[in-house]
Amino acid sequence: MIRALVALVLSASAAVAQERPNVVFICSDDQRADTIAALGNRHIETPHLDRMARDGVAFTNAFCMGSTQPAVCVPSRAMFLSGRSLFRVNDQLRDTPTWPEVFRRAGYHTFGVGKWHNGPASYARSFDAGGPIFFGGMSNQNRVPIHPFDPTGAYPKANLRTGDEYSTTLFADAAVRFLTEYRGDKPFFLYLTLTSPHDPRTPPAGAGRRYDPAGLPLPRNFLPRHPFDNGELTVRDEMLLGWPRVEADVRRELAAYYAMVSHIDAQVGRIRDALERHGRARNTIVIFMSDHGLALGSHGLLGKQNLYDHSMRAPLLLTGSGIPAGGRSATLVYLFDLFPTVAEWCRVPLPPGVDGKSLTRVVAGHEAGVRDVLFLAYRNVQRGVRTDRWKLIRYPQTDRTQLFDIATDPDETTDLSRDPAHGAALRDLTTRLETEQRVSGDPLAVGMPNPKK
């Protein structure tokens, strides 16, 4: 009798687990939000991401909160992996449960492939299996240093080898292989993170001539140089091209960058095809996003070490089980809202300390949004707030402020901070910035006593 009851309970538990959707998470590296054709860029070819946008929901105002270091992707990934905000998470995720780790404990089979920028220890806690794994930030796209999965979690340097395929292909091959071979009873969480289109901007062999630089327009907010010292003009990313920026050079960078994005798009297509081929598409949530954006000529900048929308805003597409088709949302979201969102869909309890907010009611059309302001921060040199209409950026070390009317100036080209007609907006946003700093645990004072002149 007892054995029969135990068997019944176990059977019921397995059935509940099986009903929970699988999750496929795909993250690119340094991809601007405006690099998807279906969302308005007619100069790039992204048919598979376009299909995702048609099949599901696209969030067009999804932001990285910022960074405490020039390698913005490190804290960005720490944030979306933990659901915690910038000043409440450490980059190595010590003593912080990760998204795949929480799902693993809740009965998911977790499989990790690609870039992991937050230390081997947190990776080992997060995944049942995986590989190849790149424990690093950037590398030669054709010779990426990779580890095979190590069940002990040690990841000694002796096991390090060099990939023999282009990085995006190498990692996508492993993801497709997993989707083809997985036969487990548990729902799965496939975590795939790429190193492309991060520089060096070297498309795979045969793809480099896909875009003619001469036929590509410059960003609408292109400048030969940034109009003032933003506190980070000599960081590595900004030194990849000379000053002033030459239009032809920026167009060549864009052509290579677009070719890399189109190659990512093709791998997204392969992964979705594998889901469909093995009958898993209907019960799988697929997420595509990037860790942040990139300047690439906008405002005279190249990197992501700034708070303009082109650098902090990232693509975010959701499709699959229970997600309505054709949705568009311009509501303000952080990338770290994804963890609580997907956890709610998958009926996985959240650990304490999660700052992100579930977007499930937004996706379902029951709520317009979950917040009316975003707080943005970069090291100790830039702070900002973003609302639906306004953007304020404060440079405390040089006592500079910018104010943009996003509704009429989405490219942030006209600074209104010294226009008396917008004094009320400036005062309100300054107050909101100080409030958001306190709420977020930011120790920096935005009005410094001895600013650089």
C-alpha positions in Angstrom: 0.0 0.0 0.0 2.8 2.4 1.0 4.8 1.5 -2.0 1.9 2.1 -4.3 1.3 5.5 -2.7 4.9 6.5 -3.1 4.9 5.4 -6.7 1.8 7.4 -7.3 3.3 10.5 -5.7 6.5 10.1 -7.7 4.5 9.6 -10.9 2.4 12.7 -10.2 5.6 14.7 -9.5 7.1 13.5 -12.8 4.0 14.5 -14.6 4.0 18.0 -13.1 7.6 18.4 -14.0 7.0 17.2 -17.5 4.2 19.8 -17.9 6.6 22.6 -17.1 8.0 24.2 -20.2 11.6 23.7 -21.3 13.7 26.9 -21.6 16.2 27.8 -24.3 18.2 31.0 -23.4 20.4 32.5 -26.2 22.5 35.6 -25.4 24.7 37.4 -27.9 27.5 39.8 -26.8 27.5 43.5 -27.5 24.5 43.5 -29.8 22.7 46.8 -30.3 18.9 46.7 -30.0 18.5 48.2 -33.5 20.0 45.2 -35.3 16.8 43.3 -36.1 15.1 43.9 -39.4 11.6 43.2 -38.1 12.1 46.0 -35.5 12.9 48.6 -38.0 16.4 48.1 -39.5 16.0 47.6 -43.2 19.7 47.4 -43.8 20.3 44.1 -42.0 19.1 40.6 -42.7 17.8 38.7 -39.7 15.1 36.4 -40.9 15.1 34.0 -37.9 15.1 36.8 -35.3 12.3 38.4 -37.4 10.4 35.2 -37.1 10.9 35.2 -33.3 9.5 38.7 -33.2 6.5 37.6 -35.2 5.9 34.5 -33.2 6.3 36.0 -29.8 6.9 39.3 -27.9 9.6 41.9 -28.5 10.6 44.3 -25.7 12.0 47.4 -27.3 13.1 49.1 -24.2 15.1 46.4 -22.4 18.1 47.8 -20.6 21.3 46.7 -18.9 21.4 48.7 -15.6 25.1 49.5 -16.2 28.5 48.5 -14.8 31.1 49.0 -12.1 33.9 48.3 -14.6 34.8 48.7 -18.3 33.9 45.1 -19.1 30.2 45.8 -18.9 29.2 42.3 -19.8 30.6 40.9 -16.5 28.1 42.7 -14.2 25.4 42.6 -16.8 25.6 38.8 -16.8 25.8 38.7 -13.0 22.6 40.7 -12.9 20.5 38.7 -15.3 21.9 35.4 -13.9 20.9 36.4 -10.4 17.9 38.7 -10.9 19.8 41.2 -8.7 20.6 44.9 -9.4 24.0 46.4 -10.0 25.0 47.3 -6.4 23.5 44.1 -4.9 25.4 41.5 -6.7 29.1 40.5 -7.0 30.6 39.7 -10.4 31.6 36.2 -9.5 28.2 35.4 -8.0 29.6 34.2 -4.8 26.9 33.2 -2.3 24.3 34.2 -4.9 22.1 31.6 -6.5 22.0 31.8 -10.3 19.0 31.4 -12.5 20.1 27.9 -13.9 21.2 26.9 -10.4 17.7 27.6 -9.0 16.1 25.8 -11.9 18.4 22.8 -11.4 17.4 22.6 -7.8 13.7 22.8 -8.9 14.0 19.7 -11.1 15.3 21.0 -14.4 18.2 19.5 -16.3 20.5 22.4 -16.9 23.0 22.5 -19.8 25.4 25.3 -20.3 27.3 26.2 -23.5 29.5 29.1 -24.5 30.7 32.2 -22.7 30.6 32.2 -18.9 32.1 35.5 -17.6 31.4 34.9 -13.9 33.9 32.3 -12.7 34.1 28.5 -12.8 32.6 28.1 -9.3 29.3 29.6 -10.1 29.2 27.7 -13.4 29.7 24.4 -11.6 26.8 25.1 -9.2 24.6 26.0 -12.2 24.8 23.1 -14.6 24.3 19.3 -14.8 26.2 19.1 -18.0 27.4 21.3 -20.9 30.4 22.4 -22.9 32.2 23.7 -24.7 32.7 26.5 -22.2 34.6 29.7 -22.6 35.6 31.2 -19.2 36.5 34.7 -20.4 35.5 37.9 -22.0 36.8 38.1 -25.5 39.1 36.1 -27.8 39.9 35.4 -31.4 36.5 34.2 -32.8 38.2 31.4 -34.8 40.4 30.2 -31.9 38.4 30.5 -28.8 39.9 28.9 -25.7 37.4 26.3 -24.4 36.9 23.8 -21.6 35.0 20.5 -21.9 32.4 20.1 -19.1 34.0 18.9 -15.9 31.6 17.2 -13.5 34.1 17.9 -10.6 33.8 21.6 -11.2 37.6 22.0 -11.1 38.3 23.2 -14.7 42.1 22.9 -14.6 44.1 24.7 -17.2 45.4 21.3 -18.4 42.0 20.6 -19.9 41.9 23.9 -21.9 42.0 23.5 -25.6 41.5 25.8 -28.7 38.3 25.6 -30.6 38.7 24.6 -34.3 35.5 26.3 -35.5 34.2 29.8 -35.6 32.9 30.5 -32.1 29.2 31.0 -32.9 29.1 27.8 -35.0 31.0 25.9 -32.3 28.6 26.8 -29.6 25.5 26.5 -31.7 26.6 23.0 -32.8 26.8 21.9 -29.2 23.3 23.4 -28.5 21.8 21.6 -31.5 23.5 18.4 -30.5 22.0 18.6 -27.0 18.5 19.2 -28.4 18.9 16.3 -30.7 20.3 13.8 -28.1 18.5 14.7 -24.9 16.2 11.9 -23.8 15.7 12.8 -20.1 12.4 12.9 -18.2 13.1 16.3 -16.7 12.3 19.6 -18.5 15.5 21.2 -19.6 17.1 24.6 -19.4 19.6 25.2 -22.2 21.8 28.2 -21.6 23.7 29.3 -24.7 25.8 32.5 -24.6 27.9 33.7 -27.6 31.0 35.8 -27.9 29.8 37.5 -31.1 29.3 40.2 -32.3 31.9 41.4 -29.7 35.1 42.6 -31.3 37.4 41.6 -32.9 34.8 42.2 -35.6 35.8 39.2 -37.7 32.8 37.5 -39.5 33.2 33.8 -40.3 34.8 32.8 -43.5 32.7 33.6 -46.5 30.5 36.1 -44.6 32.7 39.1 -44.6 31.4 40.5 -47.9 27.8 40.1 -47.1 27.4 43.8 -46.5 28.9 46.6 -48.6 30.2 49.3 -46.3 29.4 52.0 -48.8 25.8 51.0 -48.8 25.3 51.2 -45.0 24.1 54.4 -43.4 25.9 55.7 -40.3 23.9 55.9 -37.1 21.7 58.9 -37.0 23.6 60.2 -34.0 27.1 59.6 -35.5 29.7 62.2 -34.5 33.4 62.4 -35.3 34.1 62.8 -31.6 32.2 62.9 -28.3 31.6 66.6 -27.5 33.2 66.4 -24.0 35.1 64.2 -21.6 32.6 61.6 -20.3 35.2 60.1 -18.0 36.0 57.0 -20.2 37.2 58.2 -23.5 40.5 56.3 -23.4 39.2 52.9 -22.4 40.3 50.0 -24.8 37.0 50.0 -26.7 37.4 53.6 -27.7 40.9 53.2 -29.0 40.0 50.7 -31.7 39.6 53.5 -34.2 41.4 56.9 -34.2 40.0 60.3 -33.4 38.2 61.9 -35.0 36.1 59.0 -36.3 36.3 58.6 -40.0 33.0 57.7 -41.7 34.5 55.1 -44.0 36.1 53.3 -41.0 32.9 53.2 -39.1 31.0 51.9 -42.1 33.6 49.0 -42.4 33.0 48.2 -38.7 29.3 48.2 -39.2 29.5 45.9 -42.2 31.6 43.4 -40.2 29.3 43.8 -37.2 26.1 43.2 -39.3 27.7 40.1 -40.9 28.3 38.7 -37.4 24.8 39.4 -36.4 23.4 37.7 -39.5 25.5 34.7 -38.7 24.1 34.6 -35.2 20.6 34.8 -36.7 21.3 31.7 -38.8 22.3 29.8 -35.6 19.1 30.9 -33.9 17.3 29.4 -36.9 19.1 26.1 -36.5 18.2 25.9 -32.8 14.5 26.6 -33.4 14.5 24.1 -36.3 16.0 21.4 -33.9 13.3 22.1 -31.4 10.6 21.7 -34.1 12.2 18.6 -35.6 12.2 16.8 -32.2 8.7 17.9 -31.2 9.7 20.2 -28.4 8.8 23.6 -29.9 5.3 23.8 -28.4 6.5 23.2 -24.9 9.6 25.4 -24.9 10.2 29.0 -24.1 12.9 30.5 -26.3 14.6 33.7 -25.3 17.0 35.8 -27.4 18.8 38.8 -26.0 22.1 40.5 -25.6 24.0 41.6 -22.5 23.9 45.3 -23.6 24.3 47.4 -26.7 27.3 49.2 -28.3 28.0 52.7 -29.6 29.8 51.8 -32.9 30.0 55.4 -34.1 27.0 56.9 -32.2 27.9 60.1 -30.3 31.5 59.7 -31.5 31.9 56.6 -29.4 32.7 52.9 -30.1 32.2 51.0 -26.9 29.5 50.3 -24.3 31.1 52.4 -21.5 28.4 55.1 -21.5 24.7 55.5 -20.6 23.3 56.4 -24.0 20.4 54.2 -25.1 22.5 52.7 -27.9 24.9 51.2 -25.4 22.5 50.2 -22.5 19.6 49.0 -24.6 19.6 45.4 -25.9 17.4 43.2 -28.0 14.9 41.0 -26.1 12.6 38.5 -27.8 10.5 35.9 -26.1 8.6 33.2 -27.9 7.2 29.7 -27.2 4.9 28.0 -24.8 2.0 30.3 -23.7 3.5 33.5 -25.2 1.2 35.4 -27.6 2.4 36.1 -31.1 3.1 39.5 -32.5 3.5 41.4 -29.3 5.4 44.6 -29.0 6.1 46.3 -25.7 7.9 49.6 -25.2 7.6 49.4 -21.4 10.8 50.0 -19.4 12.4 46.7 -18.3 15.8 45.6 -17.0 17.4 42.4 -18.4 17.4 41.0 -14.9 13.6 41.0 -15.0 13.9 37.8 -17.1 14.8 35.5 -14.2 11.6 36.1 -12.2 9.5 36.2 -15.4 10.6 32.8 -16.6 10.5 31.4 -13.1 6.8 32.3 -12.8 6.0 30.7 -16.1 7.9 27.5 -15.0 6.5 27.5 -11.5 9.9 27.7 -9.9 10.1 29.5 -6.6 12.5 32.5 -6.4 15.3 32.7 -3.9 15.5 35.7 -1.5 17.2 38.9 -2.8 15.8 39.0 -6.4 15.3 42.6 -7.5 13.8 41.9 -10.9 10.1 42.1 -11.6 8.1 39.5 -13.4 6.8 40.5 -16.8 4.3 37.8 -17.2 1.3 40.1 -16.9 2.8 42.5 -19.4 3.3 39.7 -21.9 -0.3 38.6 -21.3 -1.6 42.1 -21.8 -2.9 42.5 -18.2 -0.4 45.3 -17.3 1.2 48.1 -19.2 4.5 47.9 -17.3 6.2 47.1 -14.1 8.1 50.4 -13.5 8.1 54.0 -14.7 11.8 54.8 -14.3 15.1 53.1 -14.9 18.3 53.9 -13.0 21.5 53.6 -15.0 25.1 53.7 -13.7 28.6 53.4 -15.1 31.6 53.2 -12.7 31.9 56.4 -10.7 31.8 58.7 -13.7 28.2 58.5 -15.1 24.7 58.2 -13.6 21.3 58.5 -15.3 17.6 57.9 -15.2 15.3 57.0 -18.1 11.5 57.4 -18.2 9.2 56.9 -21.2 9.8 60.5 -22.2 13.0 61.8 -20.6 16.6 60.8 -20.2 19.0 62.5 -17.7 22.7 61.7 -17.6 24.9 63.1 -14.9 28.7 63.3 -15.1 29.6 64.0 -11.5 33.4 64.2 -11.8 33.1 67.0 -14.4 29.9 68.6 -13.2 28.1 68.0 -16.5 24.5 67.1 -17.1 22.5 66.1 -20.2 18.8 66.1 -20.6 17.1 64.5 -23.6 13.4 64.4 -24.7 13.3 60.8 -25.8 9.7 61.3 -27.2 11.0 63.8 -29.8 14.7 62.9 -29.8 15.1 59.1 -29.5 18.7 59.4 -30.7 19.7 61.7 -27.9 21.2 64.4 -30.1 19.8 67.6 -28.5 20.8 68.4 -24.9 18.1 70.4 -23.2 19.7 70.7 -19.8 20.4 74.5 -20.2 17.1 75.3 -21.7 15.0 77.2 -19.2 11.8 75.9 -20.8 12.8 72.4 -19.4 13.9 73.5 -16.0 11.0 71.7 -14.3 11.9 68.4 -16.0 15.6 68.8 -15.1 14.8 69.4 -11.4 12.3 66.5 -11.3 14.7 64.0 -12.9 17.6 65.1 -10.7 15.4 64.4 -7.7 14.4 61.0 -9.2 18.0 60.2 -9.8 19.0 60.8 -6.2 16.0 58.7 -5.1 16.9 55.8 -7.4 20.5 55.9 -6.1 19.3 55.5 -2.5 16.9 52.8 -3.4 19.5 50.9 -5.4 22.3 51.1 -2.8 24.5 53.4 -4.9 27.2 55.0 -2.7 28.2 57.7 -5.2 27.2 61.4 -4.7 26.1 62.9 -8.0 27.2 66.4 -6.9 30.9 66.1 -6.2 32.6 68.9 -4.2 35.6 69.3 -6.5 34.6 68.5 -10.0 37.2 68.5 -12.8 37.0 71.4 -15.1 
